[in-house]
Amino acid sequence: MAIITVMALIDPHPLSRRELMALAAQLGTGAAAGALWPTDLAAQALPGKDARLVARSVRPPDFETPVALLDSFLTPNDVFYVRCHMPVPAQLDLAAWKLAVGGEVGSPLALSIAELKQMPSASVTVTLECAGNGRAFFDPPVAGIQWRKGAVGTAKWTGVRLADLLKRAGARPGMTYVHASGADRPLGTQPPFVRQVPMAKALDPDTLVAYAMNDQPIPSAHGFPLRLVVPGWEGAYAIKWLNTLTVAAKEQDGFWVQTGYRYPTKRVAPGAAVDAKDMAPLTGLVVKSLITRPLDGAVVPPGPVTVAGFAWAGDRDISKVDVSVDAGATWQPAKLVGQPVKYAWRRFEFTFTATTEDTHTILSRAADSRGGVQPVVPAWNPSGYLWNAPDQVRIEVKA
């Protein structure tokens, strides 16, 4: 009962029994005890964030965006979800900050923010999503941060092309990876957070070392002063507080590459263990949709009801979104709004007329330009990654 009581203070949405089981597994070693904080203390732990964000953990800070705050194309910085594997670094000295580019290069670099801003700049609008977004819905449950729907957001990022930095440093031919790390420091025996980007993706002109988020300096919780942005790939590649890039001929040998953020190469039975040889690094995102209007549990009067939201698929375009207002018995096409923006979610809208007092279970199901469609039941995996079942809300029509 202690867990239920304290969690209720930081999460206005009640946890299901299986979510509590997953949380209990996560807390088994006491490693996440810092997550059990009241909301006011959680807000103090992450200054500058909207108080309506849901604290999934406080140390390190993991904050989810309520669906009600995700109804705009660009997600404001103060409501953008926060995912940290380690505490936010203490006050950083911008004047002394250097980005080191080394490893297998001819001319190692140590660039200040001012020097980076003198280089040609580029901008890319990206829907950034945590690989574990939706983890709370897997059955059987899996350990980890119990994200529901709001570990996702879209922002405009501005900075320097990673390819330009590698060229300036003289990356040697034949190199296969760029290892990236930041100024955050591990807790206790936790391994350092280091990720790697395959050279082909590193040289993509849309891969950035960003210093601005939505035309503002990147907030501290999102990686000030520099963040790696790898468009179309899951959010863990977007290293925060970036200060080191290492060009290498082989894979990085740390935990977060060799063990973390890996996905089964073949379908596994729910709850089954997966051999390490049957796992591969997780890269891109799957096709997904989110209903932002009406909200789950809304009460609306009889008459026209507009269903709206967003759909995304990493580096693929959204080809269509279908909506059901009868719990999936029938489906009708929604209207795609605006022009597609590469790497960013697409708005969809659908209007139906509710003529009688009733309860409607509304679902959205997206498809991408390569034929991917949201499955009724996503593939179970031991880390709870890539949940992408059709989104669902239930509303009541009442005069």
C-alpha positions as CSV (number, residue, x, y, z in Angstrom):
1,M,0.0,0.0,0.0
2,A,2.9,2.4,0.6
3,I,3.8,2.3,-3.1
4,I,0.2,2.9,-4.2
5,T,-0.1,5.9,-1.8
6,V,3.1,7.6,-2.7
7,M,2.7,7.1,-6.5
8,A,-0.8,8.6,-6.3
9,L,0.9,11.8,-5.2
10,I,3.0,12.1,-8.4
11,D,0.7,10.5,-10.9
12,P,-2.9,11.6,-11.3
13,H,-3.7,8.5,-13.4
14,P,-4.2,5.4,-11.3
15,L,-1.8,2.5,-11.9
16,S,-3.2,-0.8,-12.9
17,R,-2.2,-4.0,-11.0
18,R,0.2,-5.1,-13.7
19,E,1.8,-1.6,-13.8
20,L,2.3,-1.9,-10.0
21,M,3.9,-5.3,-10.6
22,A,6.3,-3.8,-13.1
23,L,7.1,-0.9,-10.8
24,A,7.7,-3.3,-7.9
25,A,10.2,-5.2,-10.1
26,Q,11.9,-1.9,-11.0
27,L,12.2,-0.9,-7.4
28,G,13.4,-4.3,-6.2
29,T,17.0,-3.2,-5.7
30,G,16.0,0.2,-4.4
31,A,17.6,1.9,-7.4
32,A,14.5,3.9,-8.3
33,A,13.5,4.9,-4.7
34,G,14.1,8.5,-5.7
35,A,11.0,8.3,-8.0
36,L,8.7,8.2,-5.0
37,W,8.4,12.0,-4.4
38,P,5.4,14.2,-4.1
39,T,4.6,16.5,-7.0
40,D,5.9,19.7,-5.5
41,L,9.3,18.2,-4.8
42,A,9.3,16.7,-8.3
43,A,8.7,20.2,-9.7
44,Q,11.6,21.6,-7.7
45,A,13.8,18.8,-9.1
46,L,13.2,20.1,-12.7
47,P,12.9,23.9,-12.8
48,G,11.4,25.4,-15.9
49,K,9.0,22.5,-16.6
50,D,5.3,22.8,-16.7
51,A,3.8,21.7,-13.4
52,R,1.3,19.5,-15.3
53,L,3.9,17.1,-16.5
54,V,3.7,13.6,-14.8
55,A,6.8,12.6,-12.8
56,R,7.6,9.0,-13.6
57,S,11.0,9.4,-11.8
58,V,12.7,12.3,-10.1
59,R,16.3,11.1,-9.7
60,P,17.1,10.9,-12.5
61,P,14.2,13.1,-13.9
62,D,11.8,11.4,-16.2
63,F,8.6,13.4,-16.9
64,E,5.8,12.5,-19.2
65,T,3.6,15.0,-21.1
66,P,-0.1,14.6,-20.6
67,V,-2.0,14.1,-23.9
68,A,-3.9,17.3,-23.4
69,L,-0.6,19.2,-23.8
70,L,0.3,17.5,-27.1
71,D,-2.4,19.1,-29.4
72,S,0.0,21.5,-31.2
73,F,2.3,20.6,-34.1
74,L,5.4,21.9,-32.2
75,T,5.6,20.9,-28.6
76,P,6.6,23.9,-26.4
77,N,9.9,23.4,-24.6
78,D,8.4,23.6,-21.1
79,V,5.9,20.7,-21.8
80,F,8.3,18.5,-23.8
81,Y,8.8,15.1,-22.2
82,V,12.0,14.6,-20.3
83,R,14.0,11.3,-20.3
84,C,17.3,11.1,-18.4
85,H,19.4,8.1,-17.5
86,M,21.4,10.1,-15.0
87,P,20.9,13.4,-13.1
88,V,20.9,16.6,-15.0
89,P,24.5,18.0,-14.7
90,A,25.1,20.8,-12.3
91,Q,25.4,24.4,-13.5
92,L,27.5,24.4,-16.7
93,D,30.0,27.1,-17.6
94,L,29.1,28.0,-21.2
95,A,32.2,30.1,-21.7
96,A,34.4,27.1,-20.9
97,W,32.4,24.5,-22.7
98,K,34.1,22.5,-25.5
99,L,32.9,19.9,-27.9
100,A,35.7,17.4,-28.5
101,V,35.8,15.5,-31.8
102,G,38.5,12.8,-31.7
103,G,39.3,9.2,-32.3
104,E,40.2,8.2,-35.8
105,V,40.6,11.7,-37.2
106,G,43.4,13.6,-38.7
107,S,42.8,16.9,-36.8
108,P,41.1,16.5,-33.4
109,L,38.8,19.4,-32.5
110,A,37.9,21.2,-29.3
111,L,35.2,23.7,-30.3
112,S,33.5,26.3,-28.2
113,I,29.8,27.1,-28.6
114,A,30.8,30.4,-30.2
115,E,33.0,28.5,-32.7
116,L,30.2,26.1,-33.5
117,K,27.8,29.0,-34.2
118,Q,30.3,30.4,-36.7
119,M,29.9,27.2,-38.8
120,P,27.0,26.9,-41.3
121,S,23.8,26.1,-39.5
122,A,20.9,23.8,-40.3
123,S,17.5,23.1,-38.9
124,V,15.3,20.0,-38.8
125,T,11.9,19.4,-37.3
126,V,11.8,16.1,-35.5
127,T,9.2,14.0,-33.6
128,L,11.3,12.6,-30.8
129,E,10.0,9.6,-29.0
130,C,11.4,7.4,-26.2
131,A,11.7,3.8,-27.3
132,G,9.8,2.8,-24.2
133,N,6.8,5.1,-24.8
134,G,3.8,2.9,-24.1
135,R,5.7,0.4,-22.0
136,A,3.0,0.4,-19.4
137,F,0.6,-1.3,-21.8
138,F,2.6,-4.5,-22.5
139,D,1.2,-7.7,-21.1
140,P,2.9,-9.4,-19.3
141,P,4.4,-6.3,-17.8
142,V,8.1,-5.4,-18.1
143,A,10.4,-3.5,-15.8
144,G,11.4,0.1,-16.6
145,I,9.9,3.6,-16.6
146,Q,6.1,3.0,-17.0
147,W,5.5,5.5,-19.8
148,R,2.0,5.6,-21.2
149,K,1.4,7.9,-24.2
150,G,3.3,11.1,-23.5
151,A,7.0,10.3,-23.9
152,V,6.9,12.0,-27.3
153,G,7.0,15.5,-28.7
154,T,8.0,17.5,-31.8
155,A,10.5,20.3,-31.9
156,K,12.6,22.3,-34.3
157,W,16.3,21.8,-33.7
158,T,19.0,24.1,-35.0
159,G,22.7,23.5,-35.0
160,V,25.7,22.2,-37.0
161,R,25.6,19.2,-39.3
162,L,27.5,16.3,-37.7
163,A,28.9,15.6,-41.2
164,D,30.5,19.0,-41.3
165,L,32.2,18.4,-38.0
166,L,33.5,15.0,-39.1
167,K,34.8,16.6,-42.3
168,R,36.5,19.4,-40.4
169,A,38.1,16.9,-38.1
170,G,39.3,14.8,-41.0
171,A,37.5,11.5,-40.1
172,R,39.6,8.7,-41.6
173,P,38.2,6.6,-44.5
174,G,36.7,3.3,-43.6
175,M,35.4,4.3,-40.1
176,T,32.1,2.8,-39.2
177,Y,30.8,4.5,-36.1
178,V,30.7,7.7,-34.2
179,H,30.5,7.2,-30.4
180,A,28.7,10.0,-28.5
181,S,28.7,10.9,-24.8
182,G,27.7,13.9,-22.6
183,A,28.5,15.7,-19.4
184,D,26.0,13.7,-17.3
185,R,27.6,11.4,-14.7
186,P,26.5,7.9,-13.6
187,L,25.0,7.1,-10.2
188,G,26.9,4.6,-8.2
189,T,28.0,1.7,-10.3
190,Q,25.8,2.7,-13.2
191,P,27.8,2.5,-16.6
192,P,28.4,5.8,-18.4
193,F,25.8,6.6,-21.0
194,V,27.5,6.3,-24.3
195,R,25.7,5.7,-27.6
196,Q,27.0,5.1,-31.2
197,V,25.7,6.2,-34.5
198,P,26.6,4.2,-37.7
199,M,28.7,6.3,-40.0
200,A,26.1,6.4,-42.8
201,K,23.6,8.0,-40.4
202,A,26.2,10.3,-38.9
203,L,26.9,11.6,-42.4
204,D,23.3,12.2,-43.2
205,P,22.8,16.0,-43.7
206,D,19.9,16.0,-41.3
207,T,21.9,14.6,-38.3
208,L,22.8,17.6,-36.2
209,V,24.7,18.8,-33.2
210,A,22.0,21.2,-32.0
211,Y,22.3,24.3,-29.8
212,A,18.7,25.5,-30.2
213,M,15.3,24.0,-29.6
214,N,12.3,25.7,-31.0
215,D,14.5,28.8,-31.8
216,Q,15.6,29.1,-28.1
217,P,18.7,27.9,-26.3
218,I,18.2,24.2,-25.4
219,P,16.8,24.0,-21.8
220,S,19.0,22.3,-19.3
221,A,16.7,19.3,-19.0
222,H,16.9,18.8,-22.7
223,G,20.7,18.9,-23.0
224,F,22.0,22.5,-22.8
225,P,24.2,23.6,-24.4
226,L,24.4,20.8,-27.0
227,R,22.4,17.9,-28.0
228,L,22.9,15.3,-30.7
229,V,19.8,15.0,-32.9
230,V,19.4,11.8,-35.0
231,P,16.1,12.3,-36.9
232,G,13.8,9.3,-37.4
233,W,15.5,7.2,-34.7
234,E,14.5,6.4,-31.2
235,G,15.2,9.1,-28.6
236,A,18.1,7.5,-26.8
237,Y,20.4,8.5,-29.7
238,A,19.7,12.1,-29.0
239,I,22.6,12.5,-26.5
240,K,22.1,15.4,-24.1
241,W,24.9,17.7,-22.8
242,L,27.0,16.5,-25.7
243,N,30.7,17.1,-25.2
244,T,32.5,14.1,-26.9
245,L,32.3,12.6,-30.3
246,T,34.7,9.7,-31.1
247,V,35.2,8.4,-34.6
248,A,35.8,4.6,-34.5
249,A,36.3,1.6,-36.6
250,K,34.4,-0.7,-34.3
251,E,31.4,-0.8,-32.0
252,Q,31.5,0.9,-28.6
253,D,31.8,-1.8,-26.0
254,G,29.8,-0.3,-23.2
255,F,26.5,-1.4,-21.7
256,W,24.2,1.0,-23.5
257,V,25.4,-0.4,-26.9
258,Q,26.0,-4.0,-26.2
259,T,23.1,-4.7,-23.8
260,G,20.8,-1.7,-23.6
261,Y,18.4,-0.5,-26.4
262,R,18.4,-3.8,-28.2
263,Y,15.4,-5.5,-29.8
264,P,14.7,-9.1,-30.7
265,T,15.5,-10.0,-34.3
266,K,12.6,-12.5,-34.4
267,R,9.2,-12.6,-32.7
268,V,9.2,-14.1,-29.2
269,A,6.5,-15.4,-27.0
270,P,5.2,-12.9,-24.4
271,G,7.2,-13.3,-21.2
272,A,10.0,-15.4,-22.8
273,A,13.7,-14.7,-22.3
274,V,15.7,-13.7,-25.4
275,D,19.2,-14.9,-26.1
276,A,21.7,-12.1,-26.6
277,K,22.6,-13.4,-30.0
278,D,19.0,-12.9,-31.1
279,M,19.1,-9.2,-30.3
280,A,20.2,-6.2,-32.4
281,P,20.5,-2.5,-31.8
282,L,17.2,-0.6,-31.9
283,T,17.3,2.2,-34.4
284,G,14.2,3.6,-36.1
285,L,10.6,4.1,-34.9
286,V,7.5,2.3,-35.8
287,V,4.3,3.8,-37.2
288,K,2.1,5.2,-34.5
289,S,-0.8,7.5,-33.8
290,L,-2.1,9.5,-30.9
291,I,-5.6,11.0,-30.4
292,T,-5.3,14.4,-28.8
293,R,-9.0,15.4,-29.1
294,P,-11.3,14.4,-27.5
295,L,-9.5,13.4,-24.4
296,D,-10.2,10.0,-22.8
297,G,-13.1,10.2,-20.5
298,A,-14.6,13.3,-22.0
299,V,-18.3,14.0,-21.9
300,V,-19.7,15.7,-25.0
301,P,-23.2,16.7,-26.1
302,P,-25.0,15.1,-29.0
303,G,-24.0,16.5,-32.4
304,P,-20.7,16.7,-34.3
305,V,-17.7,15.3,-32.6
306,T,-14.2,16.0,-34.0
307,V,-11.5,13.4,-33.5
308,A,-8.0,14.8,-34.0
309,G,-4.4,13.9,-33.3
310,F,-1.1,13.1,-34.8
311,A,0.6,10.1,-36.5
312,W,4.3,9.5,-37.1
313,A,6.6,6.8,-38.4
314,G,10.2,8.0,-37.9
315,D,11.8,8.6,-41.3
316,R,8.7,7.6,-43.3
317,D,5.7,9.6,-44.4
318,I,2.2,8.9,-43.1
319,S,0.1,7.5,-45.9
320,K,-3.3,7.4,-44.1
321,V,-5.0,7.3,-40.8
322,D,-8.3,5.4,-40.2
323,V,-10.6,6.1,-37.3
324,S,-13.2,3.9,-35.7
325,V,-15.9,5.2,-33.4
326,D,-17.4,1.8,-32.6
327,A,-14.4,0.0,-30.9
328,G,-13.0,-1.2,-34.1
329,A,-16.1,-2.7,-35.7
330,T,-15.9,-0.3,-38.6
331,W,-13.2,2.1,-39.9
332,Q,-13.3,5.3,-41.9
333,P,-10.5,7.4,-43.4
334,A,-9.5,10.5,-41.6
335,K,-8.3,13.7,-43.3
336,L,-4.5,14.4,-43.2
337,V,-4.0,18.1,-42.5
338,G,-1.2,20.2,-43.9
339,Q,1.9,19.1,-45.9
340,P,4.1,16.3,-44.7
341,V,7.3,17.3,-42.9
342,K,10.0,14.7,-43.0
343,Y,10.7,13.2,-39.5
344,A,7.7,15.0,-38.0
345,W,4.2,13.8,-37.1
346,R,1.2,14.5,-39.3
347,R,-2.1,15.9,-38.1
348,F,-5.3,14.0,-38.8
349,E,-8.9,14.9,-38.3
350,F,-12.2,13.1,-38.5
351,T,-15.7,14.3,-37.6
352,F,-18.7,12.1,-36.9
353,T,-22.2,12.9,-35.6
354,A,-23.3,11.5,-32.2
355,T,-27.1,11.4,-32.4
356,T,-28.0,9.6,-29.2
357,E,-26.6,9.4,-25.7
358,D,-24.1,6.6,-25.7
359,T,-20.5,5.6,-25.0
360,H,-18.1,5.6,-27.9
361,T,-14.7,3.9,-27.9
362,I,-12.7,5.7,-30.5
363,L,-9.6,4.2,-32.1
364,S,-7.0,5.6,-34.6
365,R,-4.8,3.4,-36.8
366,A,-2.0,4.8,-39.0
367,A,-0.2,3.5,-42.0
368,D,3.2,4.7,-43.4
369,S,4.6,5.1,-46.8
370,R,6.4,1.7,-46.7
371,G,3.3,-0.3,-45.9
372,G,3.7,-0.4,-42.1
373,V,0.4,-0.4,-40.2
374,Q,-0.3,-0.2,-36.5
375,P,-0.9,-3.8,-35.3
376,V,-3.7,-4.8,-33.0
377,V,-1.2,-6.4,-30.6
378,P,2.4,-5.1,-30.9
379,A,5.3,-7.6,-30.7
380,W,6.2,-8.2,-27.0
381,N,9.8,-7.7,-26.1
382,P,11.6,-7.9,-22.7
383,S,12.5,-4.2,-22.7
384,G,9.0,-2.9,-23.5
385,Y,10.0,-1.0,-26.6
386,L,8.0,0.2,-29.7
387,W,4.5,-0.1,-28.3
388,N,2.3,0.9,-31.3
389,A,-1.2,-0.6,-31.0
390,P,-4.0,1.7,-32.3
391,D,-4.6,4.5,-29.9
392,Q,-7.9,4.4,-28.0
393,V,-10.1,6.9,-26.0
394,R,-13.6,6.4,-24.6
395,I,-16.0,9.3,-24.5
396,E,-19.6,9.6,-23.2
397,V,-22.3,11.4,-25.2
398,K,-24.7,13.1,-22.8
399,A,-27.2,15.9,-23.3
